[in-house]
Each structure stands twice: as structure tokens, then as C-alpha cells.
Amino acid sequence: MPSVICLTGGLASGKSTAAAHLRELGAHVIDADLLGHRVYEPGSSAHARIAEVFGADVVAADGRIDRKALGGKVFGQPTELRKLTDIVWPAIRRLAAQEIAQIRASNTAQVIVLEAAVLFEAGWQDLGNEVWVNLVDREVAIERAMARDGATRVAVQGRLDAQRSNAERMALADVVIDNNGTREAMLGQVRRQWERVRAQPVLRLPHVGPQVELDSLALLHPTAQLHGKVWIGPGASVWPYVVMRSELHHIRIGARTNLQDFVMVHVGNDTPTIVGEDCSITHHVTLHGCEIGDRCLIGINATIMDGAKIGANSIVAGHAIVMQNQVFPENSIIGGVPAKLIGTRDNGEANVRNARFYEEIARRLVRGEERLREG
């Protein structure tokens, strides 16, 4: 399975030059800017959503998004810009994840590079197993950008002020490429890191099959294995050693649901596996061709079998076994072997809090924060 390098950098940092050199060395380079152009094309879900949010006047006569008209609506308007990035960034991520999956399926040796200026802002760094950051001192960046773009010092300074600082980027980097010197010196660093990656044994990375669709996950742990037709919604988190297989039917995991360590999700002979939004599927749980409603918590080492249905706002106790075709209504408390209804209570609010807590710690983990607080 190929390594995936996420490459980023600020204005005039040489990121694109480094990406081009990596392509020459044999990497498959995915340019997030080019993917960004694709999400504006007619027929895409992002195109339709942009027209809906910003109005029909941002659609040109040829059906394409009028980038100038759209820019006029978001420039200098942080709230409007956030609306746009909330549409565009997840769409770009889906395209990048699909391309990574395709390359992994067809060529297990080729290193993949995702080049993205907004890698950290968009939260895409979990798509790779290494983050490379091209860095250049502020004054050097100003001089290079002025010479390259014909821009004024004030204009360049404004662009730099709108970006992350070098210190922030370094804190999130696995590899730092110093580009304060000559082009040749920078490319020499790139080649040394390339040779290091190429010399490594095959790394254990997430297996993300070609039919897997990941919609802006909070976390995809490197040990996860996702096979077959799988869809996982925004804000969901996939923790260590989760395995999902759908040789038949499909698996669908709702937004903000967490699949904790060693969870196994499979399908039944006749049934898909569907899990709602804001659920917590805790450690060592097995889901096998079942349906779980929104806002449920499935306790440690529980098993839910083919055709079983768990209503929304429910709790399944640890070690319970829900047998084939058992059906429990909303607000159930379920336990035992075989499982039975042992009480009723609306657990939705508490279960949502637990799911949102896991979403928070997943996003922090991606940023390298392994502790919520001390004490």
C-alpha cells in the first residue's frame, strides 16, 4: 500500500516547485487546486449547493459558476466565506480520497502526494501518513511574491497576514523543507526525504477501497481497514483497528458517529448495516447486517446480528448479544444474552454529548493534541 504525503506551505514557499519535483521523481501528485476547479463544474453537488446558498446570479450563462461574481459575495465577508468553504472543502476532500483509493487499488508501490495550500485549514491532513511543510521566512516570501506576481509589499503582507504562521505549520509538520536558500538546496532536501520514504518498508496505512466514500471525517486512524461499499458521514471518527467489510449490500455510518477501537462492521447475507447519526459504537463491538437509529450507544463487546433493529435514543449494554431479527423501539435500554428490553428512557441527549465528545477528541488528535486537559 503506497505512502501518502500531504504537502503544504504558505505564499511563495516553493510548495508547487517541490510537488513538481516529486512528480518527476515518480510520485502521483494530487493538486487540490485542480480538484477545486472540478467541484465548481455543472452537475456537481457543490455547484448546486453554491447556487442555492449564494443565488442564481453566481451561475454564468454557460452554467458554470462565475468565480468573479461569487468572489464579490465572499471577499471581506468571513461569514459568507465560511459558508463557501463549508461547501467546497468537503467536496474537494471527497475527490482527493477517491483518487487516493484508486491509486492504492491499482498501484501498491507509487507514492502519493496531496498538494494543498489549505491542508490544515480544511483538516485534510488525516488523508496521509506524513505531512511535509515548505517554509520560508516572511521577508523572503515578501520579496519573492513581489518579484513573481508584480504585487506591492502591502498587498503581499496582507496575504501573509491571512495565512497561518510558520510556527503553526511547523507544529503540525512531520517534515519541514527549508526554502530560504536556493532552489537547488530546497530540492535537495526534497530528494533526501523522498529517498527516505522510498527506502521504508511498506507502511501500514488505512485500506480505503475504491467504493468507499468518506465525507469529511474527524479521524481515520492509520490502522483502519475499509472494504467494499462503505459510506461514512461528516464528523465521524474511525479509531484504531476498525474493520469494515461489505462484500454484499452496503455499510452506512451517519454523521458524527464514532467507531471505537477494534470495532467490526460487516453485512448480513440479506441485510446491509446502517448506523445513524451521533452514535457511539464502543470498543470491540460487532455489527453484522443490522440497523441502528440515531443517537444510540452500543456498549463494549456487544454484538448485534443480521436483521436486528435498534430504535433511536437507545443504549445496548456491554456484552449484550442482540439476536437475528430482534427489534427494539426508540428509547430502549437493552441487555443480556440473548438481549431483552430491560427498561425505557430517552437517552438521546446524553448519547449526543458522548458522540460530540468523541468528535472533539478525534479532531484534536488529528492536530497532534493527545490530551484534552491536564489533571
RACORKA-V564698 format. One line per field, one symbol per residue. burial: b if it has 16 or more other ideal C-beta (glycine too) atoms within 10 Angstrom, else e. A space follows every 10 residues. Layout:
BEGIN
burial->???
END
This chain:
BEGIN
burial->ebbbbbbbbb bbbbbbbbbe bbeeeebbbb bbeebbeebb eeeeebbebb beebeeebbe eeeebeeeeb eebbeeeeee eebbeebbbb bbbbbbbbeb bebbeeeeee bbbbbbbbbb ebbbbbbbbb bbbbbbebee bbebbbeeee beeeebbebb eebbebeebe ebbebbbebe eeeeebbebb eebbeebeee eeeebbbbbe bbbbbbbbbb bebbbbbbbb bbbbbbbbbe bbbbbbeebe bbbbbbbbbb ebbbbbbbee bbbbbbbbbb bbbbbbbbbb bbbbbbbbbe ebbbbbbbbb bbbbbbbeeb bbeeebebeb bbebbeeebe eeeeeebbee bbebbeebbe bbbebbeeee eeeee
END
